Amino acid sequence: MSIKKTSLFLILLFFCFSLRGGAEPFESKLRQARWSGQFYDHSPKALTDTVSGFLKKVDQEKLSGELVALISPHAGYIYSGQVAAYAYRQLEGEAFDTVVILGPSHQVPVRGASVYAEGWWETPLGKIEVDSEVSKEIIGKSGSFYFDENSHKNEHSIEVQLPFLQSVLRDFKIVPILVNDSSKEFCQLLADAIVGAKGKKRMLVVASTDMSHYYVYGKACLIDGVAIRDLQNFDLDSLGRHLIGGEAELCGGAAVITTLLAAKGLGANNVNLLKYANSGDVTGDKSRVVGYGAFAITQVREEKKIPEREREKGGRKMLSEKQQKVLLDIARKTIGEYIKTRKVPEFDIVDPALKEKRGVFVTLHRRGMLRGCIGYIMPVEELYQAVSKMAIESSTGDPRFPPVRPEEMNEIKIEISVLTVPERVKSIDEIELGKHGVIVKKGYRQGVFLPQVATETGWSKEEFLNRLCYDKAQLPEDAWKDKDTEIYTFSAQVFEEKK
């Protein structure tokens, strides 16, 4: 080889090495931030301040067991960022080698699962390396798993999780996966691949999803309550049926089911609801809302675990008269302030019993007549916060009545019902009128009566169920007899203002 040809060869070799080498060998696979400046701040300082501000408002929960997975929303930070903070606050002080993030593909059709194979993801807070070892191990498990860079390019569901992870973790890699197939068979296949690729690394799995979309506030709470109940019961079969039937909604349903199955494979056996809210809680517009939930999935040693149903069935400590008065005062003060100024007062509550997540209904009467009644069936909020929110909804959001006017307040009497978690019954013989509230659900339709309804009306059990189906769920009167109708019962501690 001549000196000239040798020199040319060395130049070309150096040029190729320069393209492939360096501190970041996958620069050609750099997935740039697509949604900064839209879903979240573009400025690193502003983004840091925003995320840290969200996290500072959240207390780290004393989770039972070891953290295995999270479920977090993926809307713009102004809408769902505070809810997401409840999930990511649990990571502070933790260390993970690899974070597998599953989300839906909103824009590009994805068959199977698109697993980002190698390279880096960038946000205003810096770059995060893809764990190519784990990614390629997953891809190699099935022909249904592949790397389609185009499907990830403009998708937000995974990207919006990254600034939170960068704010609470150090020295971790990611495995981004887009998946839309929510069949249990496919989700199990993908979950097994994730678990099988773990090796000796400490792995966290994150599901990115929002909940119901564009219902009025009250209906959104009911629909999201179905998904919350299934998640808290770790009941994947029921969740799958309700997603298919439309009784529950998760835009990242496949991501959630896969995450739960993977978490189960990693030893998890418990789901903790950390926070539920919807866009109406942020914007004040409750005509078309989107639901957001934050959940932690943990492994609890069986000998220490107290199942949620057993704990509720055994009964929580009854609220004292003093605690009842605090809640009634919160409801009255909230209604009075809100209907005059549209502002929600803040309350400094330290009593642990009033900070437990509980289902609650707030009922208003005027001159002995119903004036409003709305509530959370599931324990989605701390009790005192739930009372405040449902006081607003019962006074201004019950579609059966016009909003309460300030001049009515002296005649309004407030009643609060604090609920246990609903349990499905196999026979109506299990229903005790006056003791149990009842939920009837068939397809898209659902209705609920509080325990005091039977006492106030004097109905027989059949009359009670007939009216529940017809009046509340808009079903035929005898729909409760159908095999595909689900019936749930719950108990309530009911108290009201004294004259």
N, C-alpha and C positions, 0 to 999 in steps of 0.2 A: 504494500500500500504506500502511495506517495505521501510526502510530508503534507501537501495541500489537502489530500483526501483524509489523512489522519486528523488534521486540524478541524476540518469540516465535521467529521464524525464526532470528535470530542465536544464541539460546540452544540451539535444536535443532542448529544447525550446529556450535556449540562442543562440545556433548555428543557428537555423532557423531565429531568430530575427536579428542576425548579418548579414545574407545574405540579408534580406529584408529591414533592417533599415539603419541608417546612414544618412550623409548629402545628398547623392545622391541615392534615393530609386530605381531608374531605371537603376542602373549600368549595369544590365544584358541586357538593351536595349540601350547601348551606341553604337551609330553608329560612328565608328572611321573614321578619315580622310583617304580616299583611294587614293586621287590624289595629295596630297602634295608632292612636289619634282618632279612632272611631269607637272601638269597644273599650279602650282604656287609654291612658295618657301616653303621648309620644315622648315627652321629656323624661329622662331617667329620674331626675329629682322629683318631678311632680308625681310620677308613677310610684316611686318609693314612698313618698309622703301619703299618697292615697291608700296604698296597701297597708302600710304601718298604721294609718289611722283606722282602717277597718279592724285590724287585728287587736288594737288597743281597746276597742270597745267590747271585746269578747273575753270571758274568763275561760281558761283551759279547764275542761271537764275532768273529773276524776273517773276516767273510763274503767269499767270492769274488764280486766284481761288485757291482752297484748293487741295493739293496733295492727290490723292486716290490710285494710282497704278503706277508701273514702268514696262518698258520692257527693258531687259538687255541681252547682249550676254553671251555665256558660253564657248568660246574657251579658249585655254591656254592664260595666262595673257600677254605673249609677243606679242600675236596677237590681242586680243580684250580687254585687260585690260584697255587701255586708253579710249576706247569707253564706257565701263561699268562705268568708273569714271564719265562720264557726267550724267548718271542716278543717281548714288549714291551721288554725290555732292549735289543734291537737298535735301537730307535728313539731312544735317547738320543744327542743331538748331531745328530739329523736334523731336517728341516723339511719339512712337507707342507702344501699349501693345502687339500686335500680328502681325507678318508678315507671310502671307500665300504665299508660294513660289511654283509655278507650273512650271514643266519642263517635257520634253519628256523622255521616257525610251528608251535609245539607245541599250541596250543589252538584257534585259529580256522582253518578250512579256507581255504587260499589257492590260487586258480587263477591261473596266470601268476606275476606278481611284484607285490607291494605295495610301492611306492616312496614313502617319506615325503616329501611335496612341499615343505613349508615350515614354518617355525616354529623351535622350540627343544626340546632334550631336557635334562632336569634330572637331576642326581645330587646327593648331599650335597656334592660338590666344586664345584658351580656349574652354569651353563647352557652348552650348546654349540649354536651356531646350525646349522641345516640349510642346506646349500648348495642353495638353491632353484633357482639357475640350472642346476646339473648335474642335479638331480632332475627338473626339468620337461623338460629336454632328453632324458633317458632315457625318461620317460613318453611323450613325443611320438613315439618311435621305433616303437611297436607298440600295438595295441589290447589286447594281453595285459599291458601294464604300466599300473598305475593306483595311485591313492592311496586306501587304505582305512585310515582312522585307527583303526578298531576293532580290526583285526588286530594292530596294534602296541601297543595300550593295555596288555595284560597279558602280553606276551611278554618272556621274560628273555634270549633268546639274544644280542640286540644290546646290551641294557642293561648286562649284566655286563662288556662290553668297555670301556665308557666311562671308568670310574675309572682304568683303566690308561692309556688314551690321554691323559686329563687330567693324569696324573702325569709323562708323558714328553714331551709335545708342547705347543707354544704356538701360538696364533693359527691354529687350523685349524677347518674346518667339516666336517660329516658328511653322508653320504647313506645312511640306513638302508633296507635292502631285505630283505623276507621272501620266501623262495622255497622251494618244495617239489618242483617238477617237475625231476627229475634227468636227463631225456632229453637227450642230447647236442645235439639240434637246438635245443631251447628254451634250454639253457644257452649255446649259441653265440650265439643271437639276443640274449640279455641281455648277454653279454660284449661283443658288438660295440657294443651301445648304450652301455655303460659307457665303452669305449675311445673311441667317437665323441663322447662328451660331455666328454672331458677338456680339450680346447682346449689352452691354454698353461699350465694349472695343473699343479703337481706333485701327482700323485695316488698314494695308497696304497690297496690293496684288502685287506680283512681278511675271512677266512672264519671263522665261528663254528661249531664242531662238537665234539661228543664222539665217541668211537670205539665199541668194542663195549660191549654192555650185559648185565650180570647173568650172566656165565659164571664158572666157577671160574678162579682166577688163571692157571693154566698154559694153559688153553684160550683165555682172553682174550689172552694174549701171542701165541699162534699166529695167532689171527684178526686181531689188530691188526698183526701182522707182515706179513700179506698186503697190507693197505692201505699200510703204510709202504713196502714194496718197490715198489708201483705208483707211489706219490707220488715216491719218490726217483728212479725211472726216468722220471718225467714221462710215464707211460704212461696216458693218459686212457681209451683203449679197454679196456685190461686192468682198470683200476679200475672202469669202468662195468660190465663183465661180472661182476666179483667182487662188486660191490654188489648187482646184480640176483640173482645166484646165491646170495647169503648167505655167501660165503666171507670177505667183508670187511664191516665195518659202519661207517657214518658217519651219525649222525642228521642232520647237515647236509650230506649228500651233494651236494645241488643247489648249496648255497653253495660247497662246495669245488670242484666241477667248473667252476662259473661263474668262480670266482676264478682257477683255473688257466688257463682259456681267456682271461680278460681279461688276466692277467699275461703270457700268451704274446703276446697282441696288443700289449701294451706293451713287448715285447722280451725278456721273461724266458725263460730256457732252463735253469734249474737250481733244484732243490729241495733244501734243507738240513734234515735232521732236527735239531732243537735239543734236544728232550727228549721222552721217552716215560715214562709211569708210569700206574698205575691206582689206583683208590680203595683197593685192598688195601695199597698201599705206604704209605698215610696212616693208615688205620684199623686195619690189622692183620687185618681180617676178609677172608679171601681166598676165601670161599665164593660170593659174588655181587659181582663187581666191575664198575666202569665204566672204560673206557680213555680216556686223555687224551694228546694229542700237540701239540707246538708245532713249527711249521715256518717257515722263511724262504724266500721265492721270489725269486731274484735274476736279474739280467741279467749274464751273463759273456761278455765278448768271445770269440768263437770261437777266436781264435788262442791265448788264454790258458787256455781251459777244458780240464780233464782229466776226461773222462767217468768216472763212478763205476765202471762196469764195467771200463773199461780200467785204471784205477788199481788196482783190486783184482786184476785178472787179471795185471797186471805184478808183483803181489806186494808186500806191505809188508815192511819190514825184520823179519826174524825176531827174536823176543824172546830176549834173552840169558839165560844160566843165572841170573844175578842177578835179572833181571826175573821170570823164571819162579818163582824162590824167593819173591819178594815176593808174587806172586799166590797161591801155595800157602799161604803164611803167613796171608794175608788170609782165605782160605777156612777154614783150620783155626781161626783165632781167632774168626771170625764164628760158625761152627757151635758151638764150645765155649761161647761167651758166650750165644748165643741159646737153646740147649736148656736152659741152666741158669736164665737170668734173663728170657728173652723180650726182651732188649735187644740192639740192633745196635751194635757198637762203631764208632767213627769212626776214619778213617785219613787221615793227612796225606800225600798223594801229590803230588809235584812232577814226577816223570818224565813228559815229554810222551807217550811211547809208551804208558804205562799210563793216560793220560787220553784217548786216542783212543776214539771210539765203535766198538766191535767186537761181533760176535756171539760168544757164548761158552756152553759147556756145562760144568757141574760134575758129575762122576761119582764116586760113592762105591762102594768095594768093602770087604767084610769077609770075611776068611778066604778070599779068592779069589772070592767070590760078589758079584754086583751087589747094592748096598744102596740105590741111588737115583741118578737121572740126570735132570736138568731143565736147560733153558737157553733163551737167546734165540737164534733163528736170525738175526735181523736186527740190525744195529748200532744199538741203541736207547739204550744207556747207555755212559758212559765205562767202559773195560775194568775198572778196579779195582772200580767200583761194581757192574757187572754180575756180577763174580765173587762179591762179597759177597752180593748178592741171590739169585743162583742157588745159592750154598752153602746158604742158608737153605731154599730151595725143595727142593733135592735131599735135604736131611736131614729135612725135616718135611712137605713137600707132595707127594711122589711118591705117587700113589694106589695104587701096587702094593705099597708097604711101610709098616709102621708108623713113626712118627717115631723117629729115632735117640735112644737114651738116653745119658745122660752116661757110664755105665759101659762103653759100647761104644767110646768115642772112641779108646782105646789100640789098638783093633783096626781102626779105620777107615783106609783108604788113599784119598787124594784124587787125582783125575786131572782136569786142565783141558784143554779143547779150545777154542782161539781160532780163530774162523772167518773166512773171506772171505765177501763178499756172494754169495748164490746166483745162478746164471745158468741160464736155461732151455735145455735141450738139445733138438735136433730128432730125435736118434736115440740109442738106448742104446749105440751104438758109441762115442759120445763119453765114456761112463762108464769110468773107470779104477778098478777095485776096489783098495782099499787106499790110494788117493790121494784119491778123491772121497767125500764124504758125499753122500747122495741124499735128495731130498724128492719124494714122490709126492703129487699133489693131484687130486681129482676131486670136483666138487660141494662139499658141506660137509665132506668128509672129507680128512684130510691126515695123512701120517706121515713120519717122518724117521729115517734111520740115519746115525750118525757114520761117518767113514772106517774107523775101527778095527774096526767090526763084521765087515766082510768078512775082515779078517786073523785075527780071533779065532775065527771060525766055519769058515773054509775053504770057504764056499759058492761055487758058481759064480754067474755074473752073473744067470742066470735064477732060481736059488734065492734069491739076494739080493733080487731084485725081487718075487718071489712072497711072500716072508716080510714084506717091507716093506709090500706092499699088504694082506696078510691080518692080520698081527700088529699093525701100527702104525696103519694107516689104516682098519681094519675094512672093507676092500673085498674083492671076489673076488680070488683069487690072481693071475689073469691080467689084472687091470684095467689094468696098465701098458701093455698092448697096445692099449687103446682110444684112438681118435683124440681124444677129449675129455679124456683124462687128461694132466695137465701134469707134467713131470719136470724137476727142477732139480738141479744139482750145486754143491757148494762144496768148498773145501779147508780143512784145519785143521792148526794146529800143536798137537800133543798132547804133554803132559808130566805127570809124576806125582811124588809124593813118593818120595824114596829110602828104603830100609829103615832 
